[in-house]
Amino acid sequence: MPSKHTSKHSYTESEKKSIYKVMSERRDVRHFNQKPIDYETFMTILSSAHLAPSVGLMQPWRFIHITSRSLRENIHDIVDKERLLTAQALGEKKEEFLRLKVEGILQCAEVIVAALPDKRDEHIFGRRTLPEMDLASLSCAIQNMWLAARAEGIGMGWVSLFEPDALKKLLNMPADSHPIAILCLGQVDEFYKKPMLVEEEWTKERPLEEMCFTNGWNKP
Ligand SMILES: Cc1cc2nc3c(=O)[nH]c(=O)nc-3n(C[C@H](O)[C@H](O)[C@H](O)COP(=O)(O)O)c2cc1C
């Protein structure tokens, strides 16, 4: 909920409420219905990515829109392979994991692969000691899309279960680029009320207090 703070720069009460509403009601979505997304809405969501902050204004986001059905099926195969390897790696949680829905690649309306570009080493500002700030910047862009999609009533899922080299090869990506996310966008019958992993009792959310320290890495 919004705070009571106001200044001449504050948004109105109802504008503020919308911001917090979309943050709290955004969900990672894996269940889609078969309805399409109109082009204008699709472009609105994609454009929100381009408003994101980025290290040294590097804008290290590249988006590959997958319109070929066979390519989409190939992507799904790559993800399913990794899903099974992840299940193996999970040991005793294997069967529980296999029951979870972890992607909606074949059901969603649109698939976008989000990637870091090649030649990233040319960008030194803000990355000399922390090269992963390119990834942080791309993640900001994806979060913008997630929020815009929720506000538009569109579900979006972030899929990271894949072997990057396999995806790179499939999409003819440059050697030093790096795919980060397979984004699934589509219409939904409903949004999950809580993270699906909580609804499915895979895990629990932990409170903010456990993540905050004072004056050093001490007890919460
Ligand atoms: C970087 C990143 C990668 C993710 N990869 C996957 C994935 O491969 N499959 C999946 O089902 N969910 C994936 N998720 C979604 C998370 O499981 C989800 O964000 C988390 O459970 C909290 O749920 P919420 O996003 O609905 O609040 C990913 C989320 C992030 C931020």
The ligand as a Gaussian input file, in Angstrom:
#p B3LYP/6-31G(d) Opt

LIG

0 1
 C       15.349000     -15.160000     -13.260000
 C       14.100000     -15.974000     -13.163000
 C       14.029000     -17.203000     -13.783000
 C       12.873000     -17.994000     -13.680000
 N       12.795000     -19.192000     -14.336000
 C       11.655000     -19.921000     -14.264000
 C       11.510000     -21.151000     -14.984000
 O       12.386000     -21.604000     -15.702000
 N       10.355000     -21.826000     -14.856000
 C        9.343000     -21.376000     -14.055000
 O        8.307000     -22.038000     -13.969000
 N        9.438000     -20.211000     -13.389000
 C       10.562000     -19.476000     -13.483000
 N       10.647000     -18.287000     -12.827000
 C        9.497000     -17.794000     -12.033000
 C        9.694000     -17.945000     -10.543000
 O        9.498000     -19.276000     -10.162000
 C        8.704000     -17.007000      -9.849000
 O        9.059000     -15.693000     -10.149000
 C        8.664000     -17.179000      -8.346000
 O        8.224000     -18.453000      -7.997000
 C        7.753000     -16.143000      -7.674000
 O        6.488000     -16.178000      -8.257000
 P        5.836000     -14.872000      -8.879000
 O        6.775000     -14.419000      -9.979000
 O        4.506000     -15.285000      -9.388000
 O        5.755000     -13.842000      -7.783000
 C       11.784000     -17.505000     -12.921000
 C       11.858000     -16.247000     -12.322000
 C       12.996000     -15.489000     -12.451000
 C       13.042000     -14.120000     -11.805000

